[in-house]
Amino acid sequence: MGYLFAAMAVAWGTLFLYLAYLGQRQAQLSRELTLLQQATRDSAKKEE
């Protein structure tokens, strides 16, 4: 039973780390998207 618990702990730990990574990546992409939207608005205003 000890091996099963250890395997499940590793699996859950790996899943948690992966979800944390995805959360960080999503936040980074969201910041980049906001910057791109601002840049396109700024360039559109300059062309007017």
PyMOL commands that place a pseudoatom at each C-alpha (Angstrom):
pseudoatom trace, name=CA, resn=MET, resi=1, chain=A, elem=C, hetatm=0, pos=[0.000, 0.000, 0.000]
pseudoatom trace, name=CA, resn=GLY, resi=2, chain=A, elem=C, hetatm=0, pos=[2.908, 2.329, 0.627]
pseudoatom trace, name=CA, resn=TYR, resi=3, chain=A, elem=C, hetatm=0, pos=[3.928, 2.334, -3.016]
pseudoatom trace, name=CA, resn=LEU, resi=4, chain=A, elem=C, hetatm=0, pos=[0.409, 3.172, -4.129]
pseudoatom trace, name=CA, resn=PHE, resi=5, chain=A, elem=C, hetatm=0, pos=[0.289, 6.154, -1.772]
pseudoatom trace, name=CA, resn=ALA, resi=6, chain=A, elem=C, hetatm=0, pos=[3.705, 7.334, -2.957]
pseudoatom trace, name=CA, resn=ALA, resi=7, chain=A, elem=C, hetatm=0, pos=[2.685, 7.020, -6.608]
pseudoatom trace, name=CA, resn=MET, resi=8, chain=A, elem=C, hetatm=0, pos=[-0.543, 8.940, -6.007]
pseudoatom trace, name=CA, resn=ALA, resi=9, chain=A, elem=C, hetatm=0, pos=[1.321, 11.658, -4.079]
pseudoatom trace, name=CA, resn=VAL, resi=10, chain=A, elem=C, hetatm=0, pos=[3.774, 12.076, -6.958]
pseudoatom trace, name=CA, resn=ALA, resi=11, chain=A, elem=C, hetatm=0, pos=[0.922, 12.160, -9.481]
pseudoatom trace, name=CA, resn=TRP, resi=12, chain=A, elem=C, hetatm=0, pos=[-1.019, 14.803, -7.536]
pseudoatom trace, name=CA, resn=GLY, resi=13, chain=A, elem=C, hetatm=0, pos=[2.127, 16.834, -6.935]
pseudoatom trace, name=CA, resn=THR, resi=14, chain=A, elem=C, hetatm=0, pos=[2.980, 16.752, -10.613]
pseudoatom trace, name=CA, resn=LEU, resi=15, chain=A, elem=C, hetatm=0, pos=[-0.573, 17.767, -11.524]
pseudoatom trace, name=CA, resn=PHE, resi=16, chain=A, elem=C, hetatm=0, pos=[-0.479, 20.654, -9.044]
pseudoatom trace, name=CA, resn=LEU, resi=17, chain=A, elem=C, hetatm=0, pos=[2.844, 21.917, -10.412]
pseudoatom trace, name=CA, resn=TYR, resi=18, chain=A, elem=C, hetatm=0, pos=[1.571, 21.678, -13.984]
pseudoatom trace, name=CA, resn=LEU, resi=19, chain=A, elem=C, hetatm=0, pos=[-1.590, 23.612, -13.127]
pseudoatom trace, name=CA, resn=ALA, resi=20, chain=A, elem=C, hetatm=0, pos=[0.491, 26.282, -11.390]
pseudoatom trace, name=CA, resn=TYR, resi=21, chain=A, elem=C, hetatm=0, pos=[2.665, 26.554, -14.507]
pseudoatom trace, name=CA, resn=LEU, resi=22, chain=A, elem=C, hetatm=0, pos=[-0.415, 26.870, -16.717]
pseudoatom trace, name=CA, resn=GLY, resi=23, chain=A, elem=C, hetatm=0, pos=[-1.788, 29.603, -14.456]
pseudoatom trace, name=CA, resn=GLN, resi=24, chain=A, elem=C, hetatm=0, pos=[1.452, 31.571, -14.711]
pseudoatom trace, name=CA, resn=ARG, resi=25, chain=A, elem=C, hetatm=0, pos=[1.565, 31.124, -18.478]
pseudoatom trace, name=CA, resn=GLN, resi=26, chain=A, elem=C, hetatm=0, pos=[-2.054, 32.239, -18.837]
pseudoatom trace, name=CA, resn=ALA, resi=27, chain=A, elem=C, hetatm=0, pos=[-1.372, 35.361, -16.767]
pseudoatom trace, name=CA, resn=GLN, resi=28, chain=A, elem=C, hetatm=0, pos=[1.691, 36.162, -18.888]
pseudoatom trace, name=CA, resn=LEU, resi=29, chain=A, elem=C, hetatm=0, pos=[-0.272, 35.713, -22.121]
pseudoatom trace, name=CA, resn=SER, resi=30, chain=A, elem=C, hetatm=0, pos=[-3.045, 37.903, -20.772]
pseudoatom trace, name=CA, resn=ARG, resi=31, chain=A, elem=C, hetatm=0, pos=[-0.540, 40.690, -20.007]
pseudoatom trace, name=CA, resn=GLU, resi=32, chain=A, elem=C, hetatm=0, pos=[0.960, 40.366, -23.488]
pseudoatom trace, name=CA, resn=LEU, resi=33, chain=A, elem=C, hetatm=0, pos=[-2.483, 40.500, -25.081]
pseudoatom trace, name=CA, resn=THR, resi=34, chain=A, elem=C, hetatm=0, pos=[-3.317, 43.664, -23.159]
pseudoatom trace, name=CA, resn=LEU, resi=35, chain=A, elem=C, hetatm=0, pos=[-0.072, 45.277, -24.315]
pseudoatom trace, name=CA, resn=LEU, resi=36, chain=A, elem=C, hetatm=0, pos=[-0.768, 44.306, -27.927]
pseudoatom trace, name=CA, resn=GLN, resi=37, chain=A, elem=C, hetatm=0, pos=[-4.286, 45.712, -27.726]
pseudoatom trace, name=CA, resn=GLN, resi=38, chain=A, elem=C, hetatm=0, pos=[-2.940, 48.990, -26.345]
pseudoatom trace, name=CA, resn=ALA, resi=39, chain=A, elem=C, hetatm=0, pos=[-0.265, 49.130, -29.032]
pseudoatom trace, name=CA, resn=THR, resi=40, chain=A, elem=C, hetatm=0, pos=[-2.780, 48.614, -31.828]
pseudoatom trace, name=CA, resn=ARG, resi=41, chain=A, elem=C, hetatm=0, pos=[-5.077, 51.284, -30.364]
pseudoatom trace, name=CA, resn=ASP, resi=42, chain=A, elem=C, hetatm=0, pos=[-2.158, 53.698, -30.113]
pseudoatom trace, name=CA, resn=SER, resi=43, chain=A, elem=C, hetatm=0, pos=[-1.015, 53.048, -33.674]
pseudoatom trace, name=CA, resn=ALA, resi=44, chain=A, elem=C, hetatm=0, pos=[-4.591, 53.424, -34.955]
pseudoatom trace, name=CA, resn=LYS, resi=45, chain=A, elem=C, hetatm=0, pos=[-4.895, 56.800, -33.213]
pseudoatom trace, name=CA, resn=LYS, resi=46, chain=A, elem=C, hetatm=0, pos=[-1.615, 57.988, -34.741]
pseudoatom trace, name=CA, resn=GLU, resi=47, chain=A, elem=C, hetatm=0, pos=[-2.830, 57.117, -38.245]
pseudoatom trace, name=CA, resn=GLU, resi=48, chain=A, elem=C, hetatm=0, pos=[-5.966, 59.256, -37.855]
for i in range(1, 48): cmd.bond("trace and resi %d" % i, "trace and resi %d" % (i + 1))
show_as sticks, trace
zoom trace
